């Protein structure tokens, strides 16, 4: 019993281990995928916040450049207009709380008017405190601008009187040229944005203990980095080697050669980055004289997020522990089940022996049934052949008697001969329909793509050729294609369309339609006419062999066609039914 139990348990245990491994792999990939999606979304949100902030600053800068107070001062530089403009800049700095400085600098680089945030105590700078900024890079770059253009400086630290301000003051400068009404340049407006605000917003998006969100410039220098001592190293000659490329060379290489956004795994963990766009689109106002399509160009900034490898491994370790526990519980259950199954090993074996004996008997019965069917088929063909010969003789000699001796027979005799011929011909049709019904019953369905629209069109053409004097309006829905046995579906359409043609004989014009009803839960084809119709109380007899709902003299037929159609539809796994009213037409529906 132990041996039998082991034979059952070992494969199940292997299956349990394999299942747990697959589940662990799927769950670990799902867990990592969730982290990747969250990081991508986080960096995208940070990018949107950064761009939204720059858009706000650009809007403020354009406002100041078009300020009427500035225009009045440029037109008439006197103590009153200068004071008005200075007070306006002071109010602007105090109200916004976003800018360290707002200033007007003339074409020589000299500050003419400046208002400082002064760490929350705004004040207007005057006299000797106004500085000459002609050698600063942002002044030189602004002087190169065309009307309407805006210069966005690199992110750096504020420098006052040639020295880096302490404590450090991250600054982003945006500037634009100012022109008088004659179109002559008069100077520039420069905004010093308090960059620490946007850096704090980016820092707030990091999750303590899980991920870190950083900002680097196009040279790989940290503007917001892992540690304060790594940040702004390009501003300090003794720290110029402290870059992202030095700390994470693989990540820097991937980012340099990558697209605008990306994600990859390295030894340090999962890196997610998004590069800010090269231009700040969507910020152009209606600036008179501004070149069409000009948008502020942005320095190369990249937002970078890192989920450390230790965090990922910790998540996977918890998942791994759960998977091992589940595998052990599952194998314990398999061991118990294997013991019970071993007790019934012998009973199953005996049941298999009995089943084998039953299968052998069923095979013998099937062989006998095939032999009987073969004999019945041979018998049906033999009977049809033997019946056709005397029927042909009856019909032929009756025709000869009618043609050669008609002058010797009275009207009653001629009528009797006509009835004999009609009965013989009807018997021949019955034999043909019965043979077709037998062939349909025995035939196998060979499915293929069948163009029912084309097939129905050919059937209608044949019917119209046989009775060209009739007026019938036929509507066949285009593009009806189904996977079915083409030979058997031709039999179906021959019978259904033939019946519609037959029962619309008293209509002028007759109307026959073949299409598909899309309003049902399954694809349903239909053949509809405006013919004689029938009483639905007798619908149960429609698909029985030799069942007729109309007089054979008015509508000839054998009553076998619909029985054949039903067997074909059932062999296709479908169903067929009809809806009708007397003298209002009928509709036959079928599915495949």
ROLO-368967 format. One line per field, with one value per residue (C-alpha): x, z, y; residue number from 0. Coordinates in nm, 2 decimals, always signed. Each point is the difference from the previous one (the first is absolute). Layout:
residues N
x: X | ...
z: Z | ...
y: Y | ...
nr: NUM | ...
END
This chain:
residues 592
x: +0.00 | +0.29 | +0.15 | -0.34 | -0.04 | +0.35 | -0.08 | -0.30 | +0.17 | +0.33 | -0.15 | -0.25 | +0.28 | +0.19 | -0.31 | -0.05 | +0.36 | -0.04 | -0.33 | +0.15 | +0.30 | -0.22 | -0.23 | +0.31 | +0.14 | -0.34 | -0.05 | +0.35 | -0.03 | -0.34 | +0.15 | +0.30 | -0.25 | -0.20 | +0.32 | +0.11 | -0.34 | +0.00 | +0.35 | -0.09 | -0.31 | +0.20 | +0.26 | -0.26 | -0.18 | +0.32 | +0.07 | -0.35 | +0.05 | +0.34 | -0.15 | -0.30 | +0.23 | +0.21 | -0.32 | -0.11 | +0.33 | -0.01 | -0.35 | +0.12 | +0.30 | -0.22 | -0.23 | +0.29 | +0.14 | -0.33 | -0.06 | -0.14 | +0.20 | +0.32 | -0.11 | -0.05 | +0.34 | +0.17 | -0.18 | +0.09 | +0.27 | -0.07 | -0.01 | -0.38 | -0.01 | +0.30 | -0.16 | -0.33 | +0.19 | +0.21 | -0.31 | -0.17 | +0.30 | +0.00 | -0.37 | +0.05 | +0.28 | -0.19 | -0.33 | +0.13 | +0.26 | +0.15 | +0.29 | +0.33 | +0.04 | -0.18 | +0.20 | +0.04 | +0.35 | +0.10 | +0.19 | +0.33 | -0.08 | -0.06 | -0.28 | -0.24 | -0.28 | +0.00 | -0.23 | +0.12 | -0.20 | +0.26 | -0.10 | -0.36 | +0.07 | -0.03 | +0.19 | +0.08 | +0.37 | +0.14 | +0.31 | +0.34 | -0.16 | -0.10 | +0.26 | +0.16 | -0.10 | +0.15 | +0.24 | -0.26 | -0.10 | -0.37 | +0.04 | +0.21 | -0.25 | -0.30 | +0.15 | +0.00 | -0.38 | -0.24 | -0.33 | -0.23 | +0.27 | +0.07 | +0.33 | -0.01 | +0.33 | +0.15 | -0.08 | +0.28 | +0.07 | -0.05 | +0.32 | +0.01 | +0.30 | +0.20 | -0.05 | -0.25 | -0.27 | +0.00 | -0.20 | -0.03 | -0.29 | -0.09 | -0.11 | -0.16 | +0.02 | -0.25 | +0.04 | -0.13 | +0.09 | -0.21 | -0.07 | -0.14 | -0.29 | +0.24 | +0.13 | +0.34 | +0.14 | +0.03 | +0.10 | -0.12 | -0.23 | +0.17 | -0.18 | +0.20 | -0.23 | +0.04 | +0.11 | -0.01 | -0.38 | -0.02 | +0.28 | -0.20 | -0.31 | +0.20 | +0.15 | -0.34 | -0.10 | +0.26 | -0.11 | +0.22 | +0.18 | -0.12 | +0.09 | +0.19 | -0.07 | +0.29 | +0.07 | +0.31 | +0.11 | +0.13 | +0.35 | -0.12 | +0.06 | -0.24 | -0.24 | -0.20 | +0.20 | +0.05 | +0.19 | +0.04 | +0.37 | -0.04 | -0.23 | +0.11 | +0.36 | +0.05 | -0.01 | +0.30 | +0.33 | +0.11 | -0.32 | -0.04 | +0.05 | -0.31 | -0.25 | -0.27 | +0.24 | +0.26 | -0.24 | -0.22 | +0.19 | -0.23 | -0.31 | +0.16 | +0.10 | -0.36 | -0.15 | +0.23 | -0.08 | -0.37 | -0.31 | -0.19 | -0.12 | +0.11 | +0.04 | +0.26 | +0.15 | +0.36 | +0.21 | -0.12 | -0.37 | -0.28 | +0.07 | -0.28 | +0.07 | -0.18 | +0.18 | -0.16 | -0.09 | +0.25 | -0.26 | -0.28 | -0.29 | -0.34 | +0.14 | +0.00 | -0.24 | -0.11 | +0.32 | +0.01 | +0.30 | +0.08 | +0.12 | -0.27 | +0.04 | +0.27 | +0.00 | +0.25 | +0.29 | +0.08 | +0.34 | +0.04 | -0.16 | -0.08 | -0.22 | +0.13 | -0.15 | +0.17 | -0.16 | +0.30 | +0.07 | -0.04 | -0.36 | -0.09 | +0.17 | -0.19 | -0.33 | +0.10 | +0.12 | -0.35 | -0.16 | +0.25 | -0.07 | -0.38 | +0.06 | +0.21 | -0.26 | -0.28 | +0.21 | +0.06 | -0.37 | -0.09 | +0.24 | -0.13 | -0.35 | +0.13 | +0.17 | -0.33 | -0.19 | +0.26 | -0.06 | -0.37 | +0.04 | +0.24 | -0.27 | -0.23 | +0.27 | -0.13 | -0.36 | +0.10 | +0.19 | -0.30 | -0.21 | +0.24 | -0.02 | -0.38 | +0.02 | +0.23 | -0.24 | -0.29 | +0.21 | +0.07 | -0.37 | -0.08 | +0.26 | -0.16 | -0.35 | +0.13 | +0.15 | -0.33 | -0.18 | +0.23 | -0.07 | -0.37 | +0.02 | +0.21 | -0.27 | -0.28 | +0.18 | +0.04 | -0.36 | -0.12 | +0.18 | -0.12 | -0.36 | +0.02 | +0.14 | -0.26 | -0.27 | +0.11 | -0.01 | -0.37 | -0.09 | +0.17 | -0.18 | -0.34 | +0.07 | +0.14 | -0.27 | -0.27 | +0.15 | +0.01 | -0.36 | -0.10 | +0.18 | -0.09 | -0.35 | -0.14 | -0.25 | -0.14 | -0.04 | -0.27 | +0.08 | -0.03 | +0.26 | +0.24 | -0.04 | +0.06 | +0.33 | +0.10 | -0.05 | +0.20 | +0.29 | -0.02 | +0.00 | +0.30 | +0.19 | -0.09 | +0.13 | +0.33 | +0.03 | -0.07 | +0.28 | +0.24 | -0.08 | +0.02 | +0.34 | +0.12 | -0.13 | +0.19 | +0.32 | -0.02 | -0.04 | +0.31 | +0.22 | +0.28 | +0.02 | +0.31 | +0.01 | +0.16 | -0.06 | -0.33 | -0.13 | -0.37 | -0.08 | +0.15 | -0.17 | -0.34 | +0.04 | +0.07 | -0.31 | -0.22 | +0.14 | -0.09 | -0.35 | -0.05 | +0.12 | -0.25 | -0.29 | +0.10 | -0.37 | -0.02 | +0.07 | +0.20 | +0.20 | +0.30 | +0.22 | +0.32 | +0.22 | +0.36 | +0.30 | -0.17 | +0.28 | -0.01 | +0.22 | -0.21 | -0.02 | -0.06 | -0.17 | -0.25 | -0.06 | -0.09 | -0.27 | -0.13 | -0.03 | -0.14 | -0.28 | -0.07 | +0.02 | -0.18 | -0.29 | -0.01 | -0.01 | -0.28 | -0.22 | +0.02 | -0.15 | -0.32 | +0.17 | +0.08 | +0.26 | +0.14 | +0.25 | +0.28 | +0.28 | +0.31 | +0.20 | +0.13 | -0.18 | +0.26 | -0.25 | +0.02 | +0.26 | +0.14 | +0.06 | -0.33 | -0.07 | -0.35 | -0.20 | -0.31 | -0.28 | -0.34 | -0.17 | -0.28 | +0.14 | -0.16 | -0.17 | +0.26 | -0.22 | +0.13 | +0.37 | +0.09 | -0.06 | +0.22 | +0.32 | -0.15 | +0.04 | -0.31 | -0.17 | -0.17 | -0.21 | -0.13 | -0.18 | +0.24 | -0.22 | +0.06 | +0.36 | +0.16 | +0.27 | +0.08 | +0.03 | +0.36 | +0.19 | -0.03 | +0.08 | +0.32 | +0.08 | -0.05 | +0.24 | +0.26 | -0.03 | +0.02 | +0.31 | +0.15 | -0.08 | -0.27 | -0.38 | -0.28 | -0.35 | -0.27 | -0.24 | -0.30 | -0.36 | -0.25 | +0.01 | +0.27 | +0.31 | +0.25 | +0.35 | +0.24 | +0.28 | +0.31 | +0.34 | +0.32
z: +0.00 | +0.07 | -0.34 | -0.17 | +0.21 | -0.10 | -0.37 | +0.04 | +0.23 | -0.18 | -0.33 | +0.19 | +0.21 | -0.31 | -0.14 | +0.32 | -0.01 | -0.36 | +0.06 | +0.29 | -0.20 | -0.29 | +0.25 | +0.17 | -0.33 | -0.11 | +0.33 | +0.01 | -0.36 | +0.10 | +0.31 | -0.20 | -0.27 | +0.26 | +0.13 | -0.36 | -0.08 | +0.32 | -0.06 | -0.36 | +0.12 | +0.28 | -0.24 | -0.25 | +0.27 | +0.11 | -0.36 | -0.03 | +0.33 | -0.13 | -0.33 | +0.16 | +0.23 | -0.30 | -0.19 | +0.29 | +0.01 | -0.37 | +0.03 | +0.28 | -0.21 | -0.30 | +0.22 | +0.14 | -0.35 | -0.11 | +0.32 | -0.07 | +0.30 | -0.16 | -0.33 | +0.18 | +0.17 | -0.33 | -0.17 | +0.29 | +0.24 | +0.31 | +0.37 | +0.00 | -0.28 | +0.14 | +0.35 | -0.15 | -0.18 | +0.31 | +0.22 | -0.26 | +0.00 | +0.38 | +0.01 | -0.26 | +0.20 | +0.32 | -0.14 | -0.21 | +0.25 | -0.29 | -0.10 | +0.18 | -0.23 | -0.27 | -0.18 | -0.31 | -0.15 | -0.28 | -0.32 | +0.18 | +0.26 | +0.28 | +0.24 | -0.01 | +0.22 | +0.23 | +0.27 | +0.23 | +0.18 | +0.28 | +0.16 | +0.07 | +0.06 | -0.34 | -0.07 | -0.29 | -0.08 | -0.09 | -0.05 | +0.03 | +0.07 | -0.36 | -0.17 | -0.35 | -0.14 | -0.34 | +0.03 | +0.12 | -0.25 | +0.02 | -0.10 | -0.30 | -0.11 | +0.05 | -0.23 | -0.28 | +0.02 | -0.27 | +0.09 | +0.20 | +0.08 | +0.35 | +0.15 | +0.26 | +0.18 | +0.13 | +0.36 | +0.23 | +0.32 | +0.05 | -0.02 | +0.17 | -0.04 | -0.16 | +0.28 | +0.05 | +0.24 | +0.33 | +0.10 | -0.36 | -0.20 | -0.31 | -0.27 | -0.34 | -0.21 | -0.27 | -0.20 | -0.31 | -0.19 | +0.04 | -0.30 | -0.02 | -0.23 | -0.28 | +0.02 | +0.14 | +0.28 | +0.34 | +0.23 | +0.15 | +0.28 | +0.21 | +0.25 | +0.25 | +0.08 | +0.35 | -0.12 | +0.34 | -0.02 | -0.30 | +0.14 | +0.33 | -0.20 | -0.18 | +0.33 | +0.15 | -0.28 | +0.12 | +0.24 | +0.31 | +0.01 | -0.35 | -0.28 | -0.07 | -0.26 | -0.14 | -0.25 | -0.21 | -0.28 | -0.35 | +0.14 | +0.26 | +0.29 | +0.29 | +0.06 | +0.24 | +0.09 | +0.25 | +0.25 | +0.04 | -0.05 | -0.35 | -0.12 | -0.20 | -0.02 | -0.33 | +0.20 | +0.21 | -0.18 | +0.26 | -0.06 | -0.38 | -0.02 | +0.21 | -0.27 | -0.07 | -0.25 | +0.27 | +0.26 | -0.25 | -0.33 | -0.14 | +0.07 | -0.15 | -0.32 | -0.04 | +0.05 | -0.25 | -0.27 | +0.09 | -0.12 | +0.18 | +0.27 | +0.11 | +0.27 | +0.06 | +0.28 | +0.11 | +0.29 | +0.22 | -0.07 | -0.23 | -0.18 | -0.16 | -0.18 | -0.20 | -0.19 | +0.00 | -0.35 | -0.19 | -0.03 | +0.22 | -0.24 | +0.06 | +0.16 | -0.29 | +0.05 | -0.26 | +0.00 | -0.27 | -0.23 | +0.16 | -0.25 | -0.07 | +0.19 | +0.23 | +0.34 | +0.29 | -0.04 | +0.31 | +0.12 | +0.01 | +0.33 | +0.09 | +0.28 | +0.14 | +0.25 | +0.16 | +0.19 | +0.18 | -0.06 | +0.38 | -0.02 | -0.30 | +0.17 | +0.32 | -0.19 | -0.17 | +0.32 | +0.16 | -0.32 | +0.00 | +0.36 | -0.07 | -0.31 | +0.20 | +0.27 | -0.26 | -0.17 | +0.33 | +0.09 | -0.35 | +0.01 | +0.34 | -0.14 | -0.30 | +0.24 | +0.18 | -0.32 | -0.14 | +0.30 | -0.05 | -0.38 | +0.06 | +0.20 | -0.31 | -0.25 | -0.04 | -0.03 | -0.28 | -0.18 | +0.01 | -0.13 | -0.28 | -0.09 | -0.01 | -0.20 | -0.25 | -0.04 | -0.06 | -0.26 | -0.18 | -0.01 | -0.11 | -0.28 | -0.11 | +0.01 | -0.21 | -0.25 | -0.03 | -0.03 | -0.28 | -0.18 | +0.04 | -0.13 | -0.30 | -0.07 | +0.04 | -0.24 | -0.26 | +0.06 | -0.05 | -0.33 | -0.11 | +0.09 | -0.17 | -0.31 | +0.00 | +0.06 | -0.26 | -0.28 | +0.03 | +0.07 | -0.32 | -0.18 | +0.14 | -0.09 | -0.34 | -0.11 | +0.14 | -0.21 | -0.31 | +0.06 | +0.04 | -0.32 | -0.22 | +0.11 | +0.13 | -0.29 | +0.12 | +0.36 | +0.13 | +0.22 | +0.32 | -0.13 | -0.09 | +0.34 | +0.16 | -0.20 | +0.11 | +0.36 | -0.04 | -0.15 | +0.28 | +0.27 | -0.16 | -0.02 | +0.36 | +0.11 | -0.18 | +0.18 | +0.33 | -0.07 | -0.09 | +0.32 | +0.22 | -0.15 | +0.06 | +0.36 | +0.05 | -0.15 | +0.22 | +0.31 | -0.09 | -0.13 | +0.21 | +0.04 | -0.17 | +0.11 | -0.21 | -0.07 | -0.19 | -0.18 | +0.07 | -0.18 | -0.33 | +0.05 | +0.07 | -0.31 | -0.22 | +0.14 | -0.08 | -0.35 | -0.07 | +0.14 | -0.22 | -0.31 | +0.06 | +0.03 | -0.19 | -0.01 | +0.37 | +0.17 | +0.32 | +0.19 | +0.17 | +0.27 | +0.10 | +0.27 | -0.13 | +0.18 | +0.17 | +0.06 | +0.24 | +0.08 | -0.12 | -0.24 | -0.34 | -0.16 | +0.28 | +0.03 | -0.37 | +0.08 | +0.28 | -0.22 | -0.29 | +0.23 | +0.19 | -0.29 | -0.22 | +0.25 | +0.02 | -0.38 | -0.01 | +0.27 | -0.15 | -0.32 | +0.07 | +0.07 | -0.25 | +0.07 | +0.22 | +0.26 | +0.12 | +0.24 | +0.12 | +0.28 | +0.36 | +0.31 | +0.22 | +0.27 | +0.15 | +0.25 | -0.27 | -0.37 | -0.16 | -0.38 | -0.14 | -0.32 | -0.01 | -0.25 | -0.05 | -0.11 | +0.12 | +0.35 | +0.24 | +0.34 | +0.28 | +0.18 | -0.25 | +0.01 | +0.18 | -0.31 | -0.23 | +0.03 | +0.00 | -0.31 | -0.23 | +0.21 | -0.20 | +0.11 | -0.35 | -0.28 | -0.24 | -0.29 | +0.09 | +0.11 | -0.12 | +0.20 | +0.19 | +0.36 | +0.04 | -0.07 | +0.34 | +0.18 | -0.21 | +0.09 | +0.37 | +0.00 | -0.18 | +0.25 | +0.29 | -0.14 | +0.00 | +0.37 | -0.06 | +0.01 | -0.24 | +0.07 | -0.18 | +0.06 | -0.23 | -0.03 | -0.26 | -0.32 | +0.16 | -0.09 | +0.20 | +0.13 | +0.06 | +0.25 | +0.04 | +0.19 | -0.07
y: +0.00 | +0.24 | -0.07 | +0.07 | +0.32 | +0.11 | -0.06 | +0.24 | +0.25 | +0.06 | +0.13 | +0.21 | +0.15 | +0.09 | +0.16 | +0.19 | +0.13 | +0.09 | +0.18 | +0.20 | +0.09 | +0.13 | +0.18 | +0.16 | +0.11 | +0.14 | +0.18 | +0.13 | +0.14 | +0.15 | +0.16 | +0.13 | +0.12 | +0.19 | +0.17 | +0.09 | +0.15 | +0.20 | +0.13 | +0.10 | +0.18 | +0.17 | +0.14 | +0.11 | +0.19 | +0.16 | +0.10 | +0.16 | +0.19 | +0.13 | +0.11 | +0.16 | +0.20 | +0.12 | +0.09 | +0.21 | +0.18 | +0.06 | +0.15 | +0.23 | +0.11 | +0.08 | +0.20 | +0.21 | +0.06 | +0.15 | +0.19 | +0.36 | +0.13 | -0.12 | +0.16 | +0.34 | -0.02 | -0.08 | +0.29 | +0.24 | -0.10 | +0.23 | -0.06 | -0.05 | -0.26 | -0.18 | -0.01 | -0.13 | -0.28 | -0.09 | -0.01 | -0.23 | -0.24 | +0.00 | -0.08 | -0.27 | -0.17 | +0.03 | -0.13 | -0.29 | -0.13 | -0.20 | +0.22 | +0.09 | +0.30 | +0.19 | +0.26 | +0.22 | +0.00 | +0.24 | -0.08 | +0.05 | -0.27 | +0.25 | -0.06 | +0.30 | -0.12 | -0.31 | -0.14 | -0.28 | -0.26 | +0.03 | -0.34 | +0.11 | +0.37 | +0.16 | +0.33 | +0.22 | +0.03 | +0.34 | +0.20 | -0.17 | -0.34 | -0.02 | -0.21 | -0.03 | -0.34 | +0.05 | -0.29 | -0.25 | -0.27 | +0.06 | +0.37 | -0.09 | -0.27 | +0.22 | +0.27 | -0.25 | -0.05 | +0.11 | +0.18 | -0.24 | -0.25 | -0.11 | -0.13 | -0.27 | -0.04 | -0.32 | -0.09 | +0.13 | +0.18 | +0.37 | +0.20 | +0.34 | +0.24 | -0.29 | -0.25 | -0.29 | +0.11 | -0.18 | -0.19 | -0.11 | +0.14 | -0.22 | +0.24 | -0.02 | +0.32 | +0.08 | +0.32 | +0.18 | +0.31 | +0.32 | +0.23 | +0.35 | +0.09 | +0.08 | -0.36 | +0.09 | -0.22 | +0.17 | -0.27 | -0.33 | -0.13 | -0.28 | -0.22 | -0.20 | -0.29 | -0.16 | -0.34 | -0.16 | +0.00 | -0.23 | -0.22 | -0.03 | -0.11 | -0.26 | -0.13 | -0.02 | -0.25 | -0.25 | -0.28 | -0.03 | -0.33 | -0.11 | +0.24 | +0.32 | +0.26 | +0.21 | +0.27 | +0.03 | +0.23 | -0.09 | -0.06 | -0.24 | +0.24 | -0.04 | +0.28 | -0.22 | -0.31 | -0.29 | +0.22 | +0.38 | -0.02 | -0.14 | +0.29 | +0.31 | -0.14 | +0.18 | +0.33 | -0.11 | -0.07 | -0.26 | -0.21 | +0.00 | -0.38 | -0.07 | -0.09 | -0.26 | -0.16 | -0.05 | -0.15 | -0.20 | -0.03 | -0.27 | +0.22 | +0.31 | -0.19 | -0.14 | +0.34 | +0.17 | -0.25 | -0.04 | +0.17 | +0.27 | -0.23 | -0.35 | -0.26 | -0.26 | -0.21 | +0.01 | -0.12 | +0.29 | -0.07 | +0.12 | +0.33 | +0.20 | +0.33 | +0.26 | +0.28 | +0.34 | +0.12 | +0.22 | +0.28 | +0.12 | -0.03 | +0.16 | +0.32 | +0.24 | +0.29 | +0.25 | +0.20 | +0.27 | -0.06 | -0.34 | -0.26 | -0.26 | -0.33 | +0.12 | -0.17 | +0.03 | -0.25 | -0.20 | -0.12 | -0.38 | -0.12 | -0.35 | -0.13 | -0.33 | -0.24 | -0.30 | -0.28 | -0.17 | -0.36 | -0.07 | +0.13 | -0.23 | -0.30 | +0.07 | -0.01 | -0.32 | -0.16 | +0.04 | -0.15 | -0.28 | -0.10 | -0.01 | -0.22 | -0.25 | -0.02 | -0.05 | -0.27 | -0.19 | +0.01 | -0.12 | -0.29 | -0.10 | -0.01 | -0.20 | -0.25 | -0.06 | -0.03 | -0.24 | -0.23 | -0.01 | -0.05 | -0.30 | -0.17 | +0.00 | -0.09 | -0.35 | +0.12 | +0.23 | -0.28 | -0.22 | +0.29 | +0.04 | -0.36 | +0.02 | +0.32 | -0.17 | -0.28 | +0.24 | +0.20 | -0.33 | -0.08 | +0.35 | -0.03 | -0.33 | +0.16 | +0.29 | -0.23 | -0.19 | +0.33 | +0.11 | -0.33 | +0.05 | +0.36 | -0.13 | -0.26 | +0.26 | +0.23 | -0.27 | -0.10 | +0.36 | +0.04 | -0.34 | +0.08 | +0.34 | -0.16 | -0.28 | +0.25 | +0.25 | -0.26 | -0.09 | +0.37 | +0.10 | -0.28 | +0.11 | +0.36 | -0.08 | -0.24 | +0.23 | +0.28 | -0.22 | -0.11 | +0.37 | +0.11 | -0.30 | -0.10 | +0.33 | +0.00 | -0.33 | +0.11 | +0.22 | +0.30 | -0.21 | -0.25 | +0.28 | +0.14 | -0.33 | -0.04 | +0.35 | -0.09 | -0.32 | +0.20 | +0.26 | -0.27 | -0.17 | +0.33 | +0.09 | -0.34 | +0.07 | +0.33 | -0.17 | -0.26 | +0.29 | +0.19 | -0.31 | -0.08 | +0.35 | -0.01 | -0.33 | +0.15 | +0.30 | -0.22 | -0.20 | +0.28 | +0.16 | +0.38 | +0.14 | +0.36 | +0.28 | +0.37 | +0.01 | +0.32 | -0.04 | +0.33 | -0.13 | -0.34 | +0.15 | +0.22 | -0.30 | -0.18 | +0.30 | +0.02 | -0.36 | +0.05 | +0.31 | -0.19 | -0.27 | +0.25 | +0.32 | +0.11 | +0.06 | +0.33 | -0.06 | +0.26 | -0.17 | +0.17 | -0.18 | +0.15 | +0.04 | -0.14 | -0.30 | -0.25 | -0.30 | -0.30 | -0.29 | -0.29 | +0.17 | -0.30 | -0.04 | +0.37 | +0.00 | -0.26 | +0.23 | +0.31 | -0.20 | -0.12 | +0.32 | +0.24 | -0.25 | -0.02 | +0.39 | +0.01 | -0.27 | +0.16 | +0.35 | -0.12 | +0.19 | +0.33 | +0.27 | +0.09 | -0.27 | +0.10 | -0.23 | +0.11 | -0.17 | +0.16 | -0.01 | +0.12 | +0.19 | +0.07 | -0.35 | -0.14 | -0.23 | +0.05 | -0.09 | -0.03 | +0.02 | -0.05 | +0.21 | +0.03 | +0.16 | -0.32 | -0.22 | -0.04 | -0.26 | -0.03 | -0.02 | -0.25 | -0.26 | +0.12 | -0.32 | -0.21 | +0.22 | -0.20 | -0.36 | -0.21 | -0.01 | +0.27 | +0.27 | +0.31 | +0.08 | -0.18 | -0.18 | +0.11 | +0.37 | -0.03 | -0.32 | -0.18 | -0.32 | +0.14 | -0.13 | +0.32 | +0.17 | -0.33 | -0.01 | +0.37 | -0.07 | -0.30 | +0.21 | +0.29 | -0.24 | -0.16 | +0.35 | +0.03 | +0.26 | +0.02 | +0.10 | +0.15 | +0.19 | +0.29 | +0.07 | +0.11 | -0.13 | +0.21 | +0.23 | -0.19 | -0.21 | +0.03 | -0.29 | +0.07 | -0.22 | +0.01 | -0.19
nr: 0 | 1 | 2 | 3 | 4 | 5 | 6 | 7 | 8 | 9 | 10 | 11 | 12 | 13 | 14 | 15 | 16 | 17 | 18 | 19 | 20 | 21 | 22 | 23 | 24 | 25 | 26 | 27 | 28 | 29 | 30 | 31 | 32 | 33 | 34 | 35 | 36 | 37 | 38 | 39 | 40 | 41 | 42 | 43 | 44 | 45 | 46 | 47 | 48 | 49 | 50 | 51 | 52 | 53 | 54 | 55 | 56 | 57 | 58 | 59 | 60 | 61 | 62 | 63 | 64 | 65 | 66 | 67 | 68 | 69 | 70 | 71 | 72 | 73 | 74 | 75 | 76 | 77 | 78 | 79 | 80 | 81 | 82 | 83 | 84 | 85 | 86 | 87 | 88 | 89 | 90 | 91 | 92 | 93 | 94 | 95 | 96 | 97 | 98 | 99 | 100 | 101 | 102 | 103 | 104 | 105 | 106 | 107 | 108 | 109 | 110 | 111 | 112 | 113 | 114 | 115 | 116 | 117 | 118 | 119 | 120 | 121 | 122 | 123 | 124 | 125 | 126 | 127 | 128 | 129 | 130 | 131 | 132 | 133 | 134 | 135 | 136 | 137 | 138 | 139 | 140 | 141 | 142 | 143 | 144 | 145 | 146 | 147 | 148 | 149 | 150 | 151 | 152 | 153 | 154 | 155 | 156 | 157 | 158 | 159 | 160 | 161 | 162 | 163 | 164 | 165 | 166 | 167 | 168 | 169 | 170 | 171 | 172 | 173 | 174 | 175 | 176 | 177 | 178 | 179 | 180 | 181 | 182 | 183 | 184 | 185 | 186 | 187 | 188 | 189 | 190 | 191 | 192 | 193 | 194 | 195 | 196 | 197 | 198 | 199 | 200 | 201 | 202 | 203 | 204 | 205 | 206 | 207 | 208 | 209 | 210 | 211 | 212 | 213 | 214 | 215 | 216 | 217 | 218 | 219 | 220 | 221 | 222 | 223 | 224 | 225 | 226 | 227 | 228 | 229 | 230 | 231 | 232 | 233 | 234 | 235 | 236 | 237 | 238 | 239 | 240 | 241 | 242 | 243 | 244 | 245 | 246 | 247 | 248 | 249 | 250 | 251 | 252 | 253 | 254 | 255 | 256 | 257 | 258 | 259 | 260 | 261 | 262 | 263 | 264 | 265 | 266 | 267 | 268 | 269 | 270 | 271 | 272 | 273 | 274 | 275 | 276 | 277 | 278 | 279 | 280 | 281 | 282 | 283 | 284 | 285 | 286 | 287 | 288 | 289 | 290 | 291 | 292 | 293 | 294 | 295 | 296 | 297 | 298 | 299 | 300 | 301 | 302 | 303 | 304 | 305 | 306 | 307 | 308 | 309 | 310 | 311 | 312 | 313 | 314 | 315 | 316 | 317 | 318 | 319 | 320 | 321 | 322 | 323 | 324 | 325 | 326 | 327 | 328 | 329 | 330 | 331 | 332 | 333 | 334 | 335 | 336 | 337 | 338 | 339 | 340 | 341 | 342 | 343 | 344 | 345 | 346 | 347 | 348 | 349 | 350 | 351 | 352 | 353 | 354 | 355 | 356 | 357 | 358 | 359 | 360 | 361 | 362 | 363 | 364 | 365 | 366 | 367 | 368 | 369 | 370 | 371 | 372 | 373 | 374 | 375 | 376 | 377 | 378 | 379 | 380 | 381 | 382 | 383 | 384 | 385 | 386 | 387 | 388 | 389 | 390 | 391 | 392 | 393 | 394 | 395 | 396 | 397 | 398 | 399 | 400 | 401 | 402 | 403 | 404 | 405 | 406 | 407 | 408 | 409 | 410 | 411 | 412 | 413 | 414 | 415 | 416 | 417 | 418 | 419 | 420 | 421 | 422 | 423 | 424 | 425 | 426 | 427 | 428 | 429 | 430 | 431 | 432 | 433 | 434 | 435 | 436 | 437 | 438 | 439 | 440 | 441 | 442 | 443 | 444 | 445 | 446 | 447 | 448 | 449 | 450 | 451 | 452 | 453 | 454 | 455 | 456 | 457 | 458 | 459 | 460 | 461 | 462 | 463 | 464 | 465 | 466 | 467 | 468 | 469 | 470 | 471 | 472 | 473 | 474 | 475 | 476 | 477 | 478 | 479 | 480 | 481 | 482 | 483 | 484 | 485 | 486 | 487 | 488 | 489 | 490 | 491 | 492 | 493 | 494 | 495 | 496 | 497 | 498 | 499 | 500 | 501 | 502 | 503 | 504 | 505 | 506 | 507 | 508 | 509 | 510 | 511 | 512 | 513 | 514 | 515 | 516 | 517 | 518 | 519 | 520 | 521 | 522 | 523 | 524 | 525 | 526 | 527 | 528 | 529 | 530 | 531 | 532 | 533 | 534 | 535 | 536 | 537 | 538 | 539 | 540 | 541 | 542 | 543 | 544 | 545 | 546 | 547 | 548 | 549 | 550 | 551 | 552 | 553 | 554 | 555 | 556 | 557 | 558 | 559 | 560 | 561 | 562 | 563 | 564 | 565 | 566 | 567 | 568 | 569 | 570 | 571 | 572 | 573 | 574 | 575 | 576 | 577 | 578 | 579 | 580 | 581 | 582 | 583 | 584 | 585 | 586 | 587 | 588 | 589 | 590 | 591
END
